[in-house]
Amino acid sequence: MNGSEIMETIFDRLDTAERQDVLDVYEALTGMMIDMDSVDWSE
């Protein structure tokens, strides 16, 4: 399981507001900007 798969697993268990909070933290930790539109929520 790679990092993005782990994040997707976490996202699957969160509601929309919590997802944004996690993205904010994830971006802060990694210094990466994640475009919400580029995330495939269907997996």
Buried (B, 14 or more C-beta within 10 A) or exposed (E): EEEEEEBBEEBEEEEEEEBEEBBEEBEEEEEEEBEEEEBEEEE
